[in-house]
Amino acid sequence: MAVQTVASTTDSAAGTSVDLGPAAALSCRECGHRVPLGPVFACEECFGPLEIAYDFSAYDTEELRKRIEAGPANIWRYAPLLPVPADVATKPNLNPGWTKLVKADNLARELGVDAGKLFVKDDSGNPTHSFKDRVVAQALEAARAFGFTTLSCSSTGNLAGAVGAAAARAGFRSCVFIPHDLEQGKVVMAAVYGGELVGIEGNYDDVNRFCSELIGDPAGEGWGFVNVNLRPYYAEGSKTLAYEICEQLGWQLPDQIVVPIASGSQLTKIDKGLQELIKLGLVEDRPYKIFGAQAEGCSPVSTAYKAGHDVVRPQKPNTIAKSLAIGNPADGPYVLDIARRTGGAVEDVTDEQVVDAIKLLARTEGIFAETAGGVTVGVTRKLLESGALDPSLTTVVLNTGDGLKTLDAVAGTGLTATIRPSLDSFREAGLA
Amino acid sequence: MAVQTVASTTDSAAGTSVDLGPAAALSCRECGHRVPLGPVFACEECFGPLEIAYDFSAYDTEELRKRIEAGPANIWRYAPLLPVPADVATKPNLNPGWTKLVKADNLARELGVDAGKLFVKDDSGNPTHSFKDRVVAQALEAARAFGFTTLSCSSTGNLAGAVGAAAARAGFRSCVFIPHDLEQGKVVMAAVYGGELVGIEGNYDDVNRFCSELIGDPAGEGWGFVNVNLRPYYAEGSKTLAYEICEQLGWQLPDQIVVPIASGSQLTKIDKGLQELIKLGLVEDRPYKIFGAQAEGCSPVSTAYKAGHDVVRPQKPNTIAKSLAIGNPADGPYVLDIARRTGGAVEDVTDEQVVDAIKLLARTEGIFAETAGGVTVGVTRKLLESGALDPSLTTVVLNTGDGLKTLDAVAGTGLTATIRPSLDSFREAGLA
């Protein structure tokens, strides 16, 4: 199948016959124009982003709840709400999700949050230790449905590993594009799964531009780029964070939720997921607030939020939180909408605050977060201090990655003492 | 409470009143001598290792099965079979376990195992990404029961992180002892949880000797060394691997199971767990074979196995599989017994074969294993080639750790191509 970027309503080849469960069509987020399901991501009318439109009309609330609760301990318990076939759990994939929602009473005490009210959704428990496994798993099912045989992406880190691992398990060829001068550790992590790992002579923008070119070329035929031509499907994976949080809270909405912002897609899909649960009657309809978290060194959305702007001015990233370092976030305006509509906010923290927050989370809850988790915990602290977050309400903070992947951030951490192997030396060091 | 190494039957202070669920006493593995539950690990009669004796007499098989299946998605679903209080799931801990049992059909194809018969038990999904979270969680409950306030261990890697994280979550002080010249990455991983991390001027043997000295000294009062004075409790955590494997196979014993050997404790406790399930009627009683896996550079048990010896001669370790590098494995003789009794074997592989096996598992199943996982997969391949493993039987291979912690082992892995950001360059590289 030839790859295309813009859908046409007259294009039936794009897959009216594909079985992606409740996914009924693609719908433009800007103008509402609908097109059949296919490997396209931009509206032919207005070039707005396409997203999945569902048909949930057949669901009975209590039957659905029972079906979910009887499902597997991974994202496929929510298959009835995702763009995947009903038998998805039987297909080879990494089965991500159903990660721990940790009641963080020690952290709550340090931050002045009421006991029992603060939770960390710890996505480091996913198969490749980041939330990217959730979104790649959706893209993989779309790739299967559209007959693609190669799974691809541009990446500088977590996504490369998630795509490589998912393709390996599912029997796809994978070809991941990264800047040629990436840190050796990240290259190893992406290369170990045995797919093609191609270094592009240039920066991440050059990598992205090349990928867009490849999608439009015959050489890209049969290629599913998870975060480009499969993006509408891919992005839906973030809804599962919302589903899991609510189910793990006993089918309750959280009052407040703190989400990291890279492209902004995750935050918008968490909002979409919460709205779906409300409409389906799976949770009670009551207000919730969504807060966005950025690093100061890449804070285009929080800058716009604080300035009261509706548009997001691109920035050149300079922060240790590299998994969030998207200077021109595609979903930035939608994030601003959601933060303002729900009564949330968007805030940023310095790299120093990120490191402090990583250490704070580790020493209070035993969770070693990636820099992105340092950003959300740091922003949570800042928003509590400013009064934007209410310490008496149920609050969920996302940790979307794993500290083992960003060891450099806490490289200053080390031995608290060095002693000789003797009790005298032990006592002299004041350890007794 | 004063810490002691050897129990006395007349010592009631050691805790006849402690509530550790079905744990009834400590029993010597060598002579069967029983003493009350307490922080002791060696028999006063014969200096044999003490292990937990349970009272499971009150359990009805079907009620127990239902209770387990209705339990949480972590090791505490098996609380009725562990030395922990019944309300353990309500106490702050890392809630490890219930990791994925991956049907490894791609790996099976490569190794010549029948489709649907090969499984990888992937313990990299634990909170600190190794099976050590299972054992530390048991030691933590014992530490609580005995009134300890400091959690401690000697370690060169996985255990340090598991103890640091568990202590942080549970509100214990932690003090971890490591050789002072450990690799910086490992130091960071252990230090981030904020406990005391003490470098000992000496090698790992010196660290261990110092810890034993500290346990006998007043300075060690109130200290629970998870792998020394709490070892009988700690070791029981490995039983949960056996429980999970059988439950995940639909309450069936595996025919063959391949287990890494460090001290050998894990293998012996997996056997104990399988035997318990048989006695409790939770699985059908039929033969199973347990295979032990070592790295050639530290293969005291496989050397003894192959030579037909009952005793294990210590070796000086020299292998990249550092988490298995125990040259004088305490449970070596028991491992030999079990391998011979069940019709299994003990085998070893070279470091080169370990690396090959890590890559094989990654490219077939998307699982990035620690070197210990490379050892088990490599040994599985070798045992299939020799005919010791039957490719038509249900076989479970353990991956007990995470590749992110032993990146150096696959540091040679890298880019498959480097190109300019152009389609011409892409085609020239033969990637189209």
Contacts between the chains, C-beta under 8 A, distances in Angstrom:
chain1	res1	chain2	res2	distance
A	73	B	73	5.1
A	73	B	98	7.1
A	92	B	105	6.9
A	92	B	106	7.6
A	94	B	366	5.8
A	95	B	100	6.6
A	98	B	73	7.1
A	100	B	95	6.6
A	100	B	127	7.7
A	105	B	92	6.9
A	106	B	92	7.6
A	106	B	168	7.5
A	106	B	169	7.2
A	106	B	171	6.6
A	125	B	125	6.2
A	125	B	127	7.2
A	127	B	100	7.6
A	127	B	125	7.1
A	127	B	366	7.0
A	127	B	367	7.6
A	128	B	366	7.7
A	128	B	368	7.3
A	129	B	129	7.5
A	129	B	402	8.0
A	129	B	404	7.1
A	161	B	368	7.7
A	164	B	366	7.3
A	165	B	362	7.5
A	165	B	366	3.3
A	165	B	367	7.6
A	165	B	368	7.2
A	166	B	366	6.2
A	167	B	366	7.6
A	168	B	106	7.5
A	168	B	362	6.6
A	168	B	363	5.3
A	168	B	364	6.4
A	168	B	365	6.5
A	168	B	366	4.1
A	169	B	106	7.2
A	169	B	365	5.6
A	169	B	366	3.9
A	171	B	106	6.6
A	175	B	431	6.7
A	180	B	415	7.1
A	180	B	418	5.1
A	184	B	411	7.2
A	184	B	414	7.8
A	185	B	407	5.8
A	187	B	413	7.7
A	187	B	414	5.5
A	187	B	415	6.4
A	188	B	407	5.4
A	188	B	410	5.8
A	188	B	411	6.0
A	188	B	413	5.3
A	188	B	414	7.1
A	189	B	368	7.3
A	189	B	403	7.9
A	189	B	404	6.9
A	189	B	407	7.2
A	191	B	410	8.0
A	191	B	413	4.2
A	191	B	414	5.5
A	191	B	415	7.0
A	191	B	416	7.5
A	192	B	358	7.2
A	192	B	359	6.4
A	192	B	362	4.5
A	192	B	363	7.9
A	192	B	368	5.4
A	192	B	403	6.5
A	192	B	410	5.4
A	192	B	413	5.4
A	193	B	362	4.9
A	193	B	363	5.7
A	193	B	366	6.0
A	193	B	368	7.4
A	194	B	359	6.5
A	194	B	362	6.2
A	194	B	363	2.9
A	195	B	363	7.7
A	195	B	416	8.0
A	196	B	416	4.9
A	196	B	417	7.0
A	196	B	431	6.5
A	197	B	414	7.4
A	197	B	415	5.3
A	197	B	416	5.2
A	197	B	417	8.0
A	198	B	415	6.8
A	198	B	416	6.6
A	198	B	417	5.0
A	198	B	418	7.2
A	198	B	419	6.1
A	198	B	429	7.5
A	198	B	431	6.6
A	199	B	415	4.5
A	199	B	417	7.2
A	199	B	418	4.1
A	199	B	419	7.4
A	200	B	418	7.8
A	200	B	419	6.3
A	200	B	420	7.5
A	200	B	421	5.0
A	201	B	418	6.6
A	201	B	419	7.0
A	201	B	420	5.1
A	201	B	421	6.7
A	202	B	420	7.7
A	202	B	421	4.8
A	206	B	421	4.4
A	207	B	421	6.9
A	209	B	421	6.5
A	210	B	421	4.0
A	210	B	422	7.2
A	210	B	426	7.7
A	213	B	422	7.9
A	213	B	423	6.1
A	214	B	423	6.7
A	214	B	426	6.8
A	217	B	423	5.5
A	219	B	423	6.2
A	219	B	426	6.4
A	219	B	427	6.5
A	219	B	431	8.0
A	219	B	432	4.0
A	358	B	192	7.2
A	359	B	192	6.4
A	359	B	194	6.5
A	362	B	165	7.5
A	362	B	168	6.6
A	362	B	192	4.5
A	362	B	193	4.9
A	362	B	194	6.2
A	363	B	168	5.3
A	363	B	192	7.9
A	363	B	193	5.8
A	363	B	194	2.9
A	363	B	195	7.8
A	364	B	168	6.4
A	365	B	168	6.5
A	365	B	169	5.6
A	366	B	94	5.8
A	366	B	127	7.0
A	366	B	128	7.7
A	366	B	164	7.3
A	366	B	165	3.3
A	366	B	166	6.2
A	366	B	167	7.6
A	366	B	168	4.1
A	366	B	169	4.0
A	366	B	193	6.0
A	367	B	127	7.6
A	367	B	165	7.5
A	368	B	128	7.4
A	368	B	161	7.7
A	368	B	165	7.2
A	368	B	189	7.3
A	368	B	192	5.4
A	368	B	193	7.3
A	402	B	404	7.3
A	403	B	189	7.9
A	403	B	192	6.5
A	404	B	129	7.1
A	404	B	189	6.9
A	404	B	402	7.3
A	404	B	404	4.3
A	404	B	405	6.8
A	405	B	404	6.8
A	407	B	185	5.8
A	407	B	188	5.4
A	407	B	189	7.2
A	410	B	188	5.8
A	410	B	191	8.0
A	410	B	192	5.4
A	411	B	184	7.2
A	411	B	188	6.0
A	413	B	187	7.7
A	413	B	188	5.3
A	413	B	191	4.2
A	413	B	192	5.4
A	414	B	184	7.8
A	414	B	187	5.4
A	414	B	188	7.1
A	414	B	191	5.5
A	414	B	197	7.4
A	415	B	180	7.1
A	415	B	187	6.4
A	415	B	191	7.0
A	415	B	197	5.3
A	415	B	198	6.8
A	415	B	199	4.4
A	416	B	191	7.5
A	416	B	195	8.0
A	416	B	196	4.9
A	416	B	197	5.2
A	416	B	198	6.6
A	417	B	196	7.0
A	417	B	197	8.0
A	417	B	198	4.9
A	417	B	199	7.1
A	418	B	180	5.1
A	418	B	198	7.2
A	418	B	199	4.1
A	418	B	200	7.8
A	418	B	201	6.6
A	419	B	198	6.0
A	419	B	199	7.4
A	419	B	200	6.3
A	419	B	201	7.0
A	420	B	200	7.5
A	420	B	201	5.1
A	420	B	202	7.7
A	421	B	200	5.0
A	421	B	201	6.7
A	421	B	202	4.8
A	421	B	206	4.5
A	421	B	207	6.9
A	421	B	209	6.4
A	421	B	210	4.0
A	422	B	210	7.2
A	422	B	213	7.9
A	423	B	213	6.1
A	423	B	214	6.7
A	423	B	217	5.5
A	423	B	219	6.2
A	426	B	210	7.7
A	426	B	214	6.8
A	426	B	219	6.4
A	427	B	219	6.5
A	429	B	198	7.5
A	431	B	175	6.7
A	431	B	196	6.5
A	431	B	198	6.6
A	431	B	219	8.0
A	432	B	219	4.0
